[in-house]
Amino acid sequence: MEQMKYKKQIQLIAAIVTLIVFPVITFYLMEAYTHNPFEEVRPWAQFFNILLFELLAWIFVSVTGKIQSGLRIELVVAMIYGIANAYVVRFRTNPIVPWDIFSWKTAASVASNYDFKPDTRMVVVTLVFLGMIVLLQFVKTGMPKFQLWKRLIPAGVCCIVLVLFVNLLQDEDFQTGHRLYPFLFTPAFMTQVNGMAVTFAMDLAYVTVEKPSGYDAAKEQAVLESYTEQEDDADSSDKKEELPNIIVVMNESFSDLKVLGDFTTNEDYMPYLHSLLNGAENTVTGYLNVSVCGGNTANTEFEFLTGNSMAFLPQGSIPYQQYITKELPALPAYLASLGYETVATHPYYADGWDRDKV
């Protein structure tokens, strides 16, 4: 009898230790796909990441009713997310953000163009993940079985705590007080010092867009009406100007490398383009700075067609997929009102970035 009681105590201790330790290891393993979290993730951020992993583990364990099953789910999810994030960082230098889920079709359509050969770090970390999953088979916890509705109660409590904690992570004063890096314009560094889970939780605050500081709809409408009056005056004029063809070409793979620094070649590699830049007749030239680098090229289209700046939207967001749910004032509609016929073409699939819907 004493021996059985002692065995149950050992199993209970093993269950508690397993439930606490495995989420901690899972966090550090997921981070290890891209960097050394012990050196680069800030101390408070490490603690908050671990807390997020603990809450998620408790939710999975409560729902499944088994410590082994719940922790395996967390390990598998973390492993897949870590691998996916490592490839995303490799291909575009920036990590995964919440709104990337809207881009999965476009990403899948171009996946064949990339090299997915795993590096040594990825292989080693994945093997450790798999070893952890197998190790759980030998952990005997003796967790009592409860009916589903009884398990859902602690799961629900953990979900509420998780939501409240995520909201806390999004609070600016809390971020400042605990040295969490909040700036979206450097997402790679943000993830590096905050950790993936904390950064993802902080990014969720920007899934919806807030009004810019000082924005007043009435003032904006007054400005727009002043332009409408100018258009009416122009339309009332007897002088009818010819409407010239307007052709806009956006080529993301084309560049003049001399923009980055002068170098010498034995002959001009872009003679016609350089002749235009050097003051050709009836030509206006200049350089355009765009808001994208290494992906999300549809955002340049959005800025050009609407005149809206990505400066007021979250870093990494895709307006085509996230925010355009109704008709917006844009160049095609305006040109159509003047009598133009507008046509857009793209050499790849039409549904990339939801262009066919936009």
C-alpha positions as CSV (number, residue, x, y, z in Angstrom):
1,M,0.0,0.0,0.0
2,E,2.8,2.4,1.0
3,Q,4.7,1.4,-2.2
4,M,1.6,2.2,-4.4
5,K,1.2,5.5,-2.6
6,Y,4.8,6.3,-3.1
7,K,4.6,5.4,-6.8
8,K,1.6,7.8,-7.3
9,Q,3.5,10.6,-5.6
10,I,6.5,10.0,-7.9
11,Q,4.1,10.0,-10.9
12,L,2.5,13.2,-9.7
13,I,5.9,14.9,-9.3
14,A,6.9,13.6,-12.8
15,A,3.7,15.0,-14.3
16,I,4.3,18.5,-12.7
17,V,7.9,18.6,-13.7
18,T,7.1,17.4,-17.3
19,L,4.3,20.0,-17.6
20,I,6.6,22.8,-16.5
21,V,9.9,21.8,-18.1
22,F,8.8,20.7,-21.6
23,P,7.2,24.1,-22.6
24,V,10.4,25.8,-21.5
25,I,12.5,23.6,-23.7
26,T,10.0,24.0,-26.5
27,F,10.4,27.8,-26.5
28,Y,14.2,27.7,-26.6
29,L,14.2,25.0,-29.3
30,M,11.8,27.0,-31.6
31,E,13.9,30.1,-31.2
32,A,17.1,28.0,-32.0
33,Y,16.0,27.6,-35.6
34,T,17.2,31.2,-36.3
35,H,19.4,32.4,-33.4
36,N,20.7,31.8,-29.9
37,P,17.8,32.9,-27.6
38,F,20.0,32.7,-24.4
39,E,22.2,35.5,-25.7
40,E,19.8,37.6,-27.8
41,V,16.3,37.4,-26.3
42,R,16.0,39.9,-23.4
43,P,15.5,38.4,-19.9
44,W,11.9,39.7,-19.4
45,A,11.0,38.6,-22.9
46,Q,12.3,35.1,-22.2
47,F,10.1,34.9,-19.2
48,F,7.0,36.1,-21.1
49,N,7.6,33.7,-23.9
50,I,7.9,30.8,-21.5
51,L,4.7,31.9,-19.8
52,L,2.9,31.9,-23.2
53,F,4.2,28.4,-23.9
54,E,3.1,27.2,-20.5
55,L,-0.4,28.6,-21.0
56,L,-0.7,27.0,-24.4
57,A,0.6,23.6,-23.0
58,W,-2.0,23.7,-20.2
59,I,-4.7,24.4,-22.7
60,F,-3.7,21.5,-25.0
61,V,-3.3,19.1,-22.0
62,S,-6.7,20.1,-20.6
63,V,-8.5,19.6,-23.9
64,T,-6.8,16.2,-24.7
65,G,-6.9,15.0,-21.1
66,K,-3.3,13.6,-21.5
67,I,0.0,15.3,-20.7
68,Q,1.8,13.4,-23.4
69,S,-0.7,14.3,-26.1
70,G,-1.0,17.9,-25.1
71,L,2.8,18.5,-25.0
72,R,3.2,16.6,-28.3
73,I,0.8,19.0,-30.0
74,E,2.7,22.0,-28.7
75,L,6.0,20.4,-29.8
76,V,4.8,19.7,-33.3
77,V,3.2,23.1,-33.7
78,A,6.4,24.8,-32.4
79,M,8.6,22.7,-34.7
80,I,6.5,23.5,-37.8
81,Y,6.3,27.2,-37.0
82,G,10.0,27.3,-36.3
83,I,10.9,25.7,-39.6
84,A,8.5,27.9,-41.5
85,N,9.8,31.0,-39.8
86,A,13.4,30.0,-40.6
87,Y,12.6,29.6,-44.3
88,V,10.7,32.9,-44.4
89,V,13.7,34.7,-42.7
90,R,16.0,33.1,-45.2
91,F,13.9,34.1,-48.3
92,R,12.8,37.6,-47.3
93,T,15.0,38.5,-44.2
94,N,11.9,39.3,-42.1
95,P,10.1,36.8,-39.8
96,I,6.5,35.6,-39.9
97,V,3.9,38.1,-38.9
98,P,0.2,37.4,-38.2
99,W,-1.1,38.9,-41.5
100,D,1.2,36.5,-43.5
101,I,-1.7,34.0,-43.2
102,F,-3.5,36.1,-45.9
103,S,-0.5,35.6,-48.3
104,W,-0.3,31.8,-48.1
105,K,-1.7,31.3,-51.6
106,T,0.8,33.6,-53.2
107,A,3.6,32.1,-51.2
108,A,2.6,28.6,-52.3
109,S,2.4,29.6,-55.9
110,V,6.1,30.7,-56.0
111,A,7.5,28.1,-53.6
112,S,9.0,26.1,-56.4
113,N,11.4,28.9,-57.2
114,Y,13.1,28.7,-53.8
115,D,15.8,26.3,-52.4
116,F,14.4,24.5,-49.3
117,K,17.5,22.5,-48.5
118,P,17.8,22.5,-44.7
119,D,21.0,23.8,-43.1
120,T,22.9,22.1,-40.3
121,R,21.1,24.2,-37.6
122,M,17.7,23.2,-38.9
123,V,18.5,19.5,-39.0
124,V,20.0,19.5,-35.5
125,V,17.1,21.4,-33.9
126,T,14.5,19.3,-35.7
127,L,16.2,16.1,-34.5
128,V,16.0,17.4,-30.9
129,F,12.4,18.2,-31.4
130,L,11.7,14.7,-32.6
131,G,13.7,13.3,-29.7
132,M,11.5,15.3,-27.3
133,I,8.4,13.9,-28.9
134,V,9.6,10.3,-28.6
135,L,10.8,10.9,-25.0
136,L,7.3,11.7,-23.9
137,Q,6.4,8.1,-24.7
138,F,8.5,7.0,-21.7
139,V,7.1,9.6,-19.2
140,K,4.6,8.0,-16.9
141,T,2.4,10.7,-15.3
142,G,-0.6,8.8,-14.1
143,M,-2.9,11.7,-14.8
144,P,-6.5,11.0,-13.7
145,K,-9.1,10.9,-16.4
146,F,-11.9,13.5,-16.4
147,Q,-15.0,14.0,-18.5
148,L,-14.6,16.5,-21.4
149,W,-16.7,19.2,-19.8
150,K,-14.6,19.0,-16.6
151,R,-11.5,19.4,-18.7
152,L,-12.9,22.3,-20.7
153,I,-13.2,24.4,-17.5
154,P,-9.4,24.7,-16.8
155,A,-8.9,25.0,-20.6
156,G,-11.3,28.0,-20.7
157,V,-9.7,29.6,-17.7
158,C,-6.3,29.3,-19.4
159,C,-7.7,30.8,-22.6
160,I,-9.0,33.8,-20.6
161,V,-5.7,34.2,-18.9
162,L,-3.9,33.9,-22.3
163,V,-6.1,36.6,-23.9
164,L,-5.6,38.9,-20.9
165,F,-1.8,38.4,-21.0
166,V,-1.7,39.0,-24.8
167,N,-3.5,42.3,-24.2
168,L,-1.0,43.2,-21.5
169,L,1.9,42.5,-23.9
170,Q,0.3,45.0,-26.3
171,D,0.2,47.8,-23.6
172,E,2.8,50.5,-24.4
173,D,3.6,51.2,-20.7
174,F,4.1,47.5,-20.0
175,Q,6.4,47.1,-23.0
176,T,8.5,50.1,-21.9
177,G,8.7,48.9,-18.3
178,H,9.8,45.4,-19.3
179,R,12.2,46.4,-22.1
180,L,10.1,44.9,-24.9
181,Y,11.1,46.2,-28.3
182,P,7.9,47.6,-29.9
183,F,8.9,49.0,-33.3
184,L,7.4,47.2,-36.3
185,F,9.6,48.8,-38.9
186,T,12.5,46.4,-37.8
187,P,10.6,43.1,-37.5
188,A,13.7,40.9,-37.6
189,F,15.3,42.7,-34.7
190,M,11.9,42.8,-32.9
191,T,11.7,39.0,-33.1
192,Q,15.3,38.6,-32.2
193,V,15.1,40.4,-28.9
194,N,11.5,39.7,-28.0
195,G,11.2,36.1,-29.1
196,M,8.7,34.8,-31.7
197,A,5.7,34.2,-29.4
198,V,5.9,37.5,-27.7
199,T,6.4,39.4,-31.0
200,F,3.5,37.5,-32.6
201,A,1.3,38.5,-29.6
202,M,2.4,42.1,-29.9
203,D,1.8,42.1,-33.6
204,L,-1.8,41.0,-33.2
205,A,-2.6,44.6,-32.0
206,Y,-2.0,45.8,-35.6
207,V,-4.2,43.3,-37.4
208,T,-6.8,46.1,-37.5
209,V,-5.8,49.7,-38.3
210,E,-6.3,52.6,-36.0
211,K,-6.9,56.2,-37.2
212,P,-3.7,58.2,-37.5
213,S,-3.1,60.9,-34.9
214,G,-4.8,64.1,-35.7
215,Y,-7.1,62.6,-38.4
216,D,-10.4,64.3,-38.8
217,A,-12.9,63.0,-41.4
218,A,-14.7,66.4,-41.7
219,K,-11.5,68.2,-42.5
220,E,-10.5,65.6,-45.0
221,Q,-13.9,65.8,-46.7
222,A,-13.5,69.6,-47.0
223,V,-10.1,69.1,-48.7
224,L,-11.6,66.6,-51.1
225,E,-14.5,68.9,-51.9
226,S,-12.1,71.7,-52.9
227,Y,-10.6,69.4,-55.5
228,T,-14.1,68.5,-56.7
229,E,-14.9,72.2,-57.3
230,Q,-11.7,72.5,-59.3
231,E,-12.7,69.5,-61.5
232,D,-16.1,71.0,-62.1
233,D,-14.5,74.3,-63.2
234,A,-12.3,72.3,-65.6
235,D,-15.2,70.3,-67.0
236,S,-17.2,73.5,-67.6
237,S,-14.4,74.9,-69.8
238,D,-15.0,74.7,-73.5
239,K,-11.5,73.6,-74.1
240,K,-11.4,69.9,-74.4
241,E,-7.9,68.5,-74.0
242,E,-6.8,65.3,-75.7
243,L,-6.5,62.4,-73.2
244,P,-3.1,60.7,-73.9
245,N,-2.5,57.1,-73.3
246,I,-1.1,56.3,-69.8
247,I,1.1,53.3,-69.5
248,V,2.6,52.3,-66.2
249,V,5.1,49.5,-66.0
250,M,6.2,48.0,-62.6
251,N,9.1,45.7,-62.8
252,E,10.4,44.4,-59.5
253,S,13.3,42.5,-61.0
254,F,14.7,45.5,-63.0
255,S,17.3,47.7,-61.4
256,D,20.2,50.0,-62.2
257,L,22.9,48.9,-59.7
258,K,24.8,52.2,-60.1
259,V,22.1,53.8,-57.9
260,L,23.8,52.0,-55.0
261,G,27.3,53.1,-55.9
262,D,29.3,54.1,-58.9
263,F,31.4,51.5,-60.8
264,T,33.2,51.2,-64.1
265,T,32.2,49.1,-67.1
266,N,33.7,48.7,-70.5
267,E,30.5,49.7,-72.1
268,D,27.2,51.2,-71.1
269,Y,24.9,48.4,-70.0
270,M,21.7,50.5,-70.2
271,P,22.3,53.1,-72.9
272,Y,18.7,53.9,-73.7
273,L,17.7,54.3,-70.0
274,H,20.7,56.4,-69.3
275,S,20.0,58.6,-72.3
276,L,16.5,59.3,-70.7
277,L,18.1,60.0,-67.3
278,N,20.6,62.4,-68.9
279,G,18.1,64.9,-70.2
280,A,16.4,63.4,-73.3
281,E,13.8,65.6,-75.0
282,N,10.3,65.5,-73.6
283,T,11.3,63.4,-70.6
284,V,11.0,63.8,-66.9
285,T,12.9,61.3,-64.8
286,G,13.6,60.6,-61.2
287,Y,14.0,57.9,-58.6
288,L,11.2,56.3,-56.7
289,N,11.5,55.0,-53.1
290,V,9.1,52.2,-52.3
291,S,7.8,50.7,-49.1
292,V,8.7,47.1,-49.8
293,C,11.9,45.0,-49.8
294,G,12.1,41.3,-50.6
295,G,8.4,40.7,-50.9
296,N,4.9,42.2,-50.6
297,T,5.3,43.9,-53.9
298,A,1.5,44.4,-54.2
299,N,1.9,47.2,-51.7
300,T,3.7,49.4,-54.3
301,E,0.7,48.9,-56.5
302,F,-1.6,49.9,-53.6
303,E,0.4,53.1,-53.0
304,F,0.5,54.0,-56.6
305,L,-3.2,53.3,-57.4
306,T,-4.7,54.9,-54.3
307,G,-2.1,57.6,-53.3
308,N,-2.2,56.1,-49.7
309,S,1.0,55.5,-47.9
310,M,2.0,52.3,-46.2
311,A,3.5,54.6,-43.5
312,F,0.1,54.5,-41.7
313,L,-0.3,50.7,-41.9
314,P,1.4,48.0,-39.9
315,Q,4.8,46.8,-41.1
316,G,4.4,43.8,-43.3
317,S,0.7,44.2,-43.8
318,I,-0.9,43.6,-47.2
319,P,-3.8,46.1,-47.8
320,Y,-5.0,44.1,-50.9
321,Q,-5.7,41.1,-48.6
322,Q,-6.4,42.7,-45.3
323,Y,-8.1,46.0,-45.6
324,I,-9.8,46.4,-49.0
325,T,-13.3,45.1,-48.3
326,K,-15.2,47.7,-50.3
327,E,-14.6,50.1,-53.2
328,L,-11.8,52.7,-52.5
329,P,-11.2,56.0,-54.4
330,A,-8.3,55.1,-56.7
331,L,-6.7,56.0,-60.0
332,P,-8.5,53.4,-62.2
333,A,-12.0,54.7,-61.2
334,Y,-10.9,58.3,-61.5
335,L,-9.5,57.7,-65.0
336,A,-12.7,55.8,-66.0
337,S,-14.7,58.9,-65.0
338,L,-12.7,61.0,-67.5
339,G,-13.5,58.6,-70.3
340,Y,-10.5,56.2,-70.1
341,E,-10.7,52.5,-70.4
342,T,-8.4,50.9,-67.7
343,V,-6.7,47.6,-68.1
344,A,-4.3,45.8,-65.7
345,T,-2.2,42.7,-66.6
346,H,0.2,40.6,-64.6
347,P,2.4,37.8,-66.0
348,Y,1.8,35.4,-63.1
349,Y,-1.4,34.0,-61.6
350,A,-4.3,36.4,-61.3
351,D,-5.2,35.5,-57.7
352,G,-1.8,36.5,-56.4
353,W,-2.3,39.0,-53.5
354,D,-6.0,38.7,-54.4
355,R,-5.4,41.0,-57.4
356,D,-8.4,39.5,-59.2
357,K,-10.7,40.5,-56.4
358,V,-9.2,43.9,-55.7
